Structures are given as structure tokens and as C-alpha cells.
Amino acid sequence: MMLPQHKSAIIEDQLRHSYIAQPTLDEQEVERIEGVLARSFREGRAIILKLFGDRKVIELQGVVTVVQTYRREIKLSTGAGEWEWVQILKI
């Protein structure tokens, strides 16, 4: 039998250990990522993006169809009629 306090402590510990921090990118790496996004937009090439969110990493595959520089977002077409808005800071 497990006490509720122990159960919540175990869950919190698991969440703390499963957290994946977004790596800090240097200027060259940021330029490389921006170049890949631009090529996908210009040439219609499919790319795979790793997005860092709340306690997990998500991979999306698709083609960049719209770039909104003022909002720092891209529109990634992930399939026929399917798309996702992606914040560049999360890549």
C-alpha cells in the first residue's frame, strides 16, 4: 500500500528526471537552421524538425510553406491538407 504523499512525490520525481531542456544554440547553428528552413521554403524540400516543448521533444516532418518573420513562425505542411504553425524559438 502506498500513501498519497509518496505517490505524488514519486510522480514529481519522474517528471523532474524526464524533463528535456532545449539546448542553447550558437550563432552558426542558428544560421544553419534558418538556411534549412529557407531551402525547404524555396525548393519545397521535406525536413524533419525537433521541437522542444513542455517536458518532451516532438518531431515533425513536412515542407515549409509560409514564413512569418515578424512573428518568428513557419507554417509546416505535414500532409495533404494538414499543417502546423511552428515557433522558430522551439526548434
N, C-alpha and C positions, 0 to 999 in steps of 0.2 A: 504494500500500500504506500502511496506517495502523497505527501502533504501538498496542498495547492501552492504554498510558498516555494517548495522545492521544484515543482513542475514549472512555475513561472521563471525561476532562476535558471533552470536548465534551458528553457526556450530562449531567454535573453542571451545566455552564453553561446548558444548555437548561432543566433543571429549575429552576434558580435564577431564570431570567428568566420562566418560566411560572407562578411562584407568585403567587397572588392573595390578598392579605391581606384579612381581614374588616374592614370599615370600623368605626370607633368611632362608636357612636350616642349622640346626646344624649338627655336625659330625654324631650323631646317626641316624638322619633322612636320611642323605646321604647314610650311610651304609645299612639302611633298604631298600631304593630304589634300591641300587646296588644288594642286595640279591634277591629282587623280580625279577629284570631283569635276574639275573643268573639262578634262578629257572625256569623262563619261557624258557630260552635258553636250559637248561639241560633236562627238563621234557616235554617241548612242551606245557606248560600251557598258556592259553589265559590271557592277562592282559589288563587293561584299564589305559592309560596314559593321564595325563593332561599336555598339552604343552602350555607354555606361550610365545606368540608372540607379534606382534605389535598390541597393544590395544585390544587384545582378547585372550581368552583361548580356545584351541581346545582339544577335547577328541578323542583319537584314541584307538581302540581295536584290539588286534592281538597277535601274538606269535613272540617272539624274535628269529630270525633265524641266524643272524650274529652279532658278537660283534667286533668292531674295537677299541681297547683300545688306540692306538696311535692317532686316530682321535677323540676319545671320542664320537663315534656314534654307534647306533644299527640299524639293519635292521629289521623292524617290518612287518611281513606278515599279511596283513589286510583282505585277502580273497584269493580265488582261483586265483593265478597268479598276485595278487596285493600286493604291498609292498611300504613302505615309509622308507627313511633314516631319523633318528631322532637324533638330537644332545642331548647328555645327559644333558648338561647345561640348556636346555629348559624345562626339566621335572620338 
